[in-house]
Amino acid sequence: MTDEWQARAEALADKLTADGDLHTAEWRAAVRGVPRHELVPRYYEQEGTSYRLITPDDDASRQAWLDLVYSDTTLITAVVADSSGRQVPVSSSTKPDLMVRMLEALDVHDGHRVLEVGTGTGYNAALLSHRLGADRVFSIDLRPELVDTAADRLAAIGYRPVLRAVDGSGGLPEHAPYDRIIATCSVAAIPGAWIEQTAPGGLILVDVEGQLSAGNLVLLRRGEDPVAEGKFLDWYGRFMALRHDAANVGNAWPAVDRSQGEERTTAVDPVELDGGFRFLAQFRLPPGTQHTLTVDDGTPTATCLTNRDGSWCSVDRTADESGRYLVRHAGPRDLWADVEHAHDEWATMGAPAWHRFGLTVTPTAQRVWLDSPDGEHTWNLTT
């Protein structure tokens, strides 16, 4: 079994290096040296709107499992039901290419102490322990059973970092300060505790996502004061949202009859809302707005926005002969009009890519900016 996984781990490290995701010898050694399969003994495979548990129970399935575990693939490892009974993933083992990119962006050095928010399977904590030594690695997650399982599996392969089951937004103050904080979950705004628990000059790497699940990774540096500032990375990564209650996995949104409502057309291609433009659009939409897609036989056919006040819109993703898109909308607010206004603003700014955006976090405000913290284009995060 050792030869089987080691050959696969080395092949994974070689692939990540060849693809330009992995550059440093220390992290290559970690990918080669950590037995990921010991931390992901089973996973869930999506089948439509449900998930099926996959376990290796014979030689053929074990070989397929090993191949997948040592591939560049995100693996869903825990699923629970929401208030409507729909299965929702709540834990995963992140794609290795994203994981190593984040670890290299974190710029850790020998002697650094790192707090990870989002233990998951423990694989990231294992990579950090391999690189720094387990006594310098701290990892937290919300669900006690998940943390206990990760601790047992990590100990079985020789790593004993400090693991705790706590609300990630509070960090782990008893072991602070940390030279680096890395979050493998997304937040709508940076928790103040993370800034306070980062040593001056330290770095925080986290996925910041707003109400439309639109955002990206931002790398913040803590100053001497409890202020942190930095730029969004120019490559994309996203994670499941940080939760504060293990029993709460979200509520189903109210159903709407999208066959009703007023009709008009728009020049804004709704497909653009799939990309970075959605990050800006969410600042112009009212709080409590959700973004979904209507899918027909696996193909998205309409982009939909729904607000808790009853407003909704549905925009066909195929243009008519004149190049315009059909909009159906109802409720107290025309949500697509907000998107159109945001699109005009985005176009005026030159359709900026991620690396032009930054974030400043102070004890009283969190502000996204374009090009410069003192520039004319700024937006407030909801804290």
Residue pairs with C-beta under 8 A, 6 or more apart in sequence:
4 63
4 66
5 35
5 36
5 37
5 66
5 70
6 32
8 66
8 67
8 69
8 70
9 31
9 32
9 33
9 34
9 35
9 36
9 70
10 32
11 70
12 31
12 70
12 71
12 72
12 96
13 22
13 28
13 31
13 32
15 72
16 22
16 28
16 31
16 72
16 96
16 97
16 100
17 23
17 28
19 72
19 97
21 97
21 100
21 101
22 28
22 31
22 97
22 100
22 104
23 104
24 104
26 131
27 100
27 103
27 104
27 127
27 131
29 130
30 126
30 127
30 130
30 131
31 96
31 100
31 127
33 130
34 123
34 126
34 127
34 130
34 157
35 157
36 69
36 70
36 93
36 96
36 123
37 65
37 66
37 69
37 70
38 153
38 156
38 157
39 93
39 121
39 122
39 123
39 126
39 150
39 153
39 154
39 157
40 69
40 75
40 77
40 93
40 121
40 123
41 55
41 56
41 153
42 53
42 54
42 55
42 56
42 77
43 53
43 54
43 68
43 69
43 75
43 76
43 77
43 93
44 51
44 52
44 53
44 54
44 76
44 77
44 78
44 79
44 89
45 51
45 52
45 54
45 76
46 52
46 76
49 86
49 87
50 87
51 76
51 79
51 87
51 89
54 61
54 65
55 61
55 65
56 62
56 64
56 65
56 66
68 75
69 75
72 95
72 96
72 97
73 95
73 96
74 92
74 93
74 94
74 95
75 92
75 93
75 121
76 89
76 91
76 92
77 91
77 92
77 93
77 120
77 121
78 89
78 90
78 91
78 92
78 143
78 146
79 87
79 88
79 89
79 90
80 87
80 88
80 90
80 249
81 87
81 88
81 249
82 88
82 249
82 250
82 251
82 252
83 250
83 251
83 252
84 251
84 252
86 252
88 249
88 250
89 240
90 143
90 240
90 243
90 249
91 120
91 121
91 141
91 143
91 146
91 240
92 120
92 121
92 240
93 120
93 121
93 123
94 120
94 123
94 124
94 184
94 239
98 237
99 123
99 124
99 127
100 127
101 235
101 237
102 182
102 205
102 217
102 237
103 124
103 127
103 128
103 131
103 182
105 205
105 217
105 219
105 233
106 114
106 180
106 182
106 203
106 205
107 180
107 203
108 114
108 128
108 131
108 132
108 179
108 180
110 132
111 132
111 136
112 132
112 136
112 179
112 180
113 132
113 136
113 137
113 138
113 175
113 177
113 178
113 179
113 180
114 128
114 132
114 136
114 137
114 138
114 178
114 179
114 180
114 181
114 182
115 138
115 139
115 140
115 171
115 172
115 175
115 176
115 178
115 180
115 181
115 182
115 197
116 124
116 125
116 128
116 137
116 138
116 139
116 140
116 181
116 182
116 183
116 184
117 139
117 140
117 141
117 168
117 171
117 181
117 182
117 183
117 184
117 185
117 194
117 206
117 242
118 124
118 139
118 140
118 141
118 168
118 183
118 184
118 185
118 239
118 242
119 125
119 139
119 140
119 141
119 146
119 147
119 150
119 163
120 141
120 146
120 150
120 184
121 150
121 153
122 139
122 150
122 151
122 153
122 154
122 159
122 163
124 139
124 182
124 184
125 137
125 139
125 150
125 154
125 159
125 161
125 163
126 154
126 157
126 159
128 137
128 161
129 137
129 154
129 159
129 161
130 159
134 154
134 159
134 160
134 161
135 161
137 161
137 162
138 161
138 162
138 163
138 164
138 172
138 175
138 178
139 150
139 161
139 162
139 163
139 164
140 147
140 163
140 164
140 165
140 166
140 168
140 171
140 172
141 147
141 150
141 163
141 165
141 168
142 165
142 166
142 167
142 168
142 243
142 244
142 245
142 246
143 165
143 246
144 165
146 165
147 163
147 164
147 165
148 165
150 163
151 160
151 163
154 160
154 161
154 163
162 172
162 175
164 172
166 172
167 244
168 183
168 185
168 191
168 242
169 187
169 191
169 193
169 242
169 244
170 191
170 193
171 181
171 191
171 193
171 194
171 196
171 197
172 197
173 193
173 196
173 197
176 196
176 197
176 198
177 197
177 198
177 199
177 202
178 197
178 198
178 199
178 202
179 198
179 199
179 202
179 203
180 198
180 202
180 203
180 204
180 205
181 194
181 197
181 198
181 202
181 203
181 204
181 205
181 206
182 204
182 205
182 206
183 194
183 204
183 205
183 206
183 207
183 239
183 242
184 239
185 207
185 239
185 240
185 241
185 242
186 206
186 207
186 208
186 209
186 213
186 215
186 238
186 239
186 240
186 241
186 242
187 206
187 207
187 208
187 209
187 241
187 242
188 208
188 209
188 210
188 211
188 241
188 381
188 382
189 208
189 366
189 381
189 382
189 383
190 204
190 206
190 208
190 220
190 228
190 359
190 361
190 366
192 226
192 363
194 204
194 206
195 204
195 222
195 226
195 227
195 228
195 361
196 226
198 204
198 222
198 228
199 222
200 222
200 223
200 224
201 221
201 222
202 221
202 222
203 219
203 220
203 221
203 222
203 230
204 219
204 220
204 221
204 222
204 228
205 217
205 218
205 219
205 220
206 217
206 218
206 220
207 215
207 216
207 217
207 218
207 237
207 238
207 239
208 215
208 216
208 217
208 218
208 232
208 359
208 381
209 215
209 238
209 241
210 279
210 282
210 283
210 381
210 382
211 282
211 285
211 287
211 288
211 289
211 290
211 382
212 278
212 281
212 282
212 285
212 289
212 290
212 291
213 238
213 241
213 291
214 276
214 278
214 279
214 281
214 282
214 291
215 238
215 279
216 232
216 233
216 236
216 237
216 238
216 276
216 279
216 354
217 232
217 233
217 235
217 236
217 237
218 230
218 231
218 232
218 233
218 358
218 359
219 230
219 231
219 233
220 228
220 229
220 230
220 359
220 361
221 228
221 229
221 230
222 228
223 229
226 362
226 363
227 360
227 361
227 362
227 363
228 360
228 361
229 358
229 359
229 360
229 361
229 373
230 358
230 359
231 355
231 357
231 358
231 359
232 354
232 355
232 357
232 358
232 359
233 354
233 355
234 353
234 354
234 355
235 354
236 354
243 249
253 290
253 306
253 308
254 306
254 308
254 310
256 306
256 310
256 312
256 330
258 294
258 302
258 304
258 312
258 314
258 328
260 330
261 312
261 313
261 314
261 328
261 329
261 330
262 328
262 329
262 330
263 326
263 327
263 328
264 327
264 329
265 320
265 322
265 324
265 325
265 326
265 327
266 315
266 324
266 325
266 327
266 336
266 340
267 323
267 324
267 325
268 325
268 336
268 339
268 340
268 343
269 317
269 319
269 325
270 302
270 303
270 315
270 316
270 317
270 325
271 303
271 317
272 343
273 281
273 291
273 303
273 339
274 303
276 352
276 353
276 354
277 342
277 343
277 346
277 351
278 291
279 357
280 342
280 345
280 346
280 379
281 338
281 339
281 342
281 343
281 346
282 289
283 342
283 368
283 379
283 380
284 338
284 339
284 341
284 342
284 345
285 305
285 307
285 335
285 338
285 339
285 342
286 307
286 309
286 311
286 333
286 335
286 338
287 382
288 307
288 308
288 309
289 305
289 306
289 307
289 335
290 305
290 306
290 307
291 303
291 304
291 305
292 304
292 306
293 300
293 302
293 303
293 304
294 300
294 301
294 302
294 303
294 304
294 314
295 301
300 317
301 316
301 317
301 318
302 314
302 315
302 316
302 317
303 314
303 315
303 317
304 312
304 313
304 314
304 315
305 311
305 312
305 313
305 335
305 336
305 339
306 312
307 331
307 333
307 335
309 331
309 332
309 333
310 330
310 331
310 332
311 329
311 330
311 331
311 332
311 333
311 334
311 335
312 329
312 330
312 331
312 335
313 327
313 328
313 329
313 330
313 334
313 335
313 336
314 327
314 328
314 329
315 325
315 326
315 327
315 328
315 336
316 325
316 326
316 327
317 325
318 325
319 325
320 326
327 336
329 335
329 336
346 352
349 370
349 377
352 370
352 371
356 370
356 371
357 368
357 369
357 370
358 368
358 369
358 370
358 371
358 372
358 373
359 366
359 367
359 368
359 369
359 381
360 366
360 367
360 369
360 373
365 380
365 383
366 380
366 381
366 383
367 373
367 378
367 379
367 380
367 381
368 378
368 379
368 380
368 381
369 375
369 377
369 378
369 379
370 377
370 378
371 377
